[in-house]
């Protein structure tokens, strides 16, 4: 199963206003009906009946976390990538 991040928002006229993100797991591809259904069910599990009128704005695949568990950032000692030099054409304008 793949972990996804869903962004949700409540309607402007809702009694309980809410917007934010939550994570869920799904076997479906991002953007598929199965994935949307899994996101909807997880949102209802987390927020209950207040979330019935809320909409899921978008779903993205969760990115890997590159930090170490003790909070230290990793250092990269590789040399920087060389920038590609481009020829300047003066006759196009």
N, C-alpha and C positions, 0 to 999 in steps of 0.2 A: 504494500500500500504506500501511496505517496502522500506527503503532507502538503496541504495547501493553506493559503491565507485568504480569508474572505473579508471584504469590506462591505459593511451594511449601513443603512440610514433609515431613520423613521420618517414618516410624512410630516410636513410642516404643521399640520393641524392635530397631531397626535397628543394624547394626554401625557404620555411618557415619551419624551423626546430622547433619542439616542442615535449615536453614530460611532463607528469605531471598527475594530478588526477582531477576528478570532481565528484560531487554527483548527483544522479538522483533517481527517484522513479519508481518502477515497480511492477506489480502484479505477474510476473513470478518468478519462483524459480531461485536461483543463478546458472548460467551456462546454463540455458535453452535458446532456440532460441528466445523466447519472451523477455527475459531479455537482451540478446545481441542486439536485434533490438531496444529496448528502450534506451539502452546505446548509440548506434550509432546515433539515432535520436537526443538525447540530446546533443551529441558532435557536430553534425552538426548545431544545434540551437545556441550553445555557440560560436563556432569558425568559422562558415560559410564555404565558399567554400575552404578555405585553408585546412580544415580537411578532404577533400574527400579521399585523399590518406593515411591518418593516419590509424593505426590499434589499436584496443583495446587489450592490452596485457592480462589483467585479470580483473575480477569483484569480489568484496568481499562485504559481508554484512557490513554495517556501524555499528561500535560498539557504545554502549551507552557512553555518556560523563559523567564521575563521578565527575566533578568539579562543584562547586557552582557558580551561575551566577555572584557573586561579585569578582571572581578570587581567592578566598581562597581555599586552598586544604583541603580536609576532613581528619580528624584524626581518626585513628582506634585504640581504646583502648582495643580491645580484646586480650587475651593472644595468643602468637604465637602457631601455630599447632605443636604438638609433632612429631618429626621426627621418622620414623619407623626404628627400629634397625634390622639389618640383620645379620644373622649368617655368619661367614666367613668360607668357606670350604677350607681346605688346601690340600685336596687330589686330587683336579681336575687338578692340573698342575703337 
